[in-house]
Amino acid sequence: MSLVILRLFFIFICTFTGYSLGGSSGVSGIPYGMFGAAIGFVVVIVEMSARNVSLKGLSSAVFGIMLGLLLARLSSSFLNLFIHIDEDVSKNINLFVTITCVYFGLTLGLKGRSEFNIVIPYVKFQRQELKEEQIILDTSCIIDGRILDVVKTGFLDARFLVPRFVLNELRALADSTDHMKRQKGKRGIEILHSLKALPNASVDIYDEDVEGVDTVDEKLVKMAYSLTVRILTTDYNLNRIAQLQGVKVLNINDLSNALKPTFVAGERFNLKLIKEGKEHNQAVGYLEDGTMVVVENARWLIGKNAEVEVTSILQSPSGRIVFTKLVNKEA
């Protein structure tokens, strides 16, 4: 509402200025006032149509133009110093050189806008009092859904960025003819709606694309590197690739494994055995958090509860496996 009032006030000022100029010239101020109002309307329309222009892209364009003007100035000075030609011809050559240099500077600035913060560090200025950080969401963590529970607890307070190409990937999954992919895509879109509805969560769609790479994972890593933000994912391969390139990653699976109960050798607990294990005479059960428990020599107890004792623990990237034995084999 404040923007509407500001725009109307600007148009009024333009109209009043035009009317005053007409009156001071000794003619009717109405035509001048109408001309001023028209200029105000044009400026407001241009401002409204440019509302989706990113500050980063605009800054890189301005920097490119400044670089082009500087190169044009140096080139013109060089030509005037070593080449003596007619003044009119010199003006035309300088104009051509200026237009050419500005064009190259503008195109180079727009092409390299993803690395623009490296060229001019102050463009990427971050206020120290702003505690909110930015985290890019990967497709896998959106579909996984556990991010909702993490955000609800308040442990993760950040501004979440969803790149446009990630949203397009979710939409492609939701429109897929494959039933499983279609369900994953719909689930991911619903998770985003639920996340955006949380009072302590901020979700923004990042429209700027990443040039020079094709796959979604490569785009995520390059975007996170250029913005100096972290990626939230459940993809193990993306995690490893991002770490190799110096990008910090938050892996929900790592968080889940860290929060699972810690067992020590000799600890005992009751467990319901569900199915056979991979090795001979093994039985397998699961804890409430999904941790797999392998019980030696317990195949005959499948479908029943048994008291087991921890012998060892295996921690793998996919999760934690607890190896146990029966406390009382004769029971």
Secondary structure, 3 states (H helix, E strand, C coil): CHHHHHHHHHHHHHHHHHHHHHHHCCCCHHHHHHHHHHHHHHHHHHHHHCCCCCHHHHHHHHHHHHHHHHHHHHHHHHHHHHCCCCHHHHHHHHHHHHHHHHHHHHHHHHHCHHHHHHHCHHHHCCCCCCCCEEEEECHHHHHHCHHHHHHHHCCCCEEEEEEHHHHHHHHHHHCCCCHHHHHHHHHHHHHHHHHHHCCCCEEEEECCCCCCCCCHHHHHHHHHHHHCCEEEECCHHHHHHHHHCCCCEEEHHHHHHHHCCCCCCCCEEEEEEEEECCCCCCEEEECCCCCEEEEECCHHHCCCEEEEEEEEEEEECCEEEEEEEECCCCC
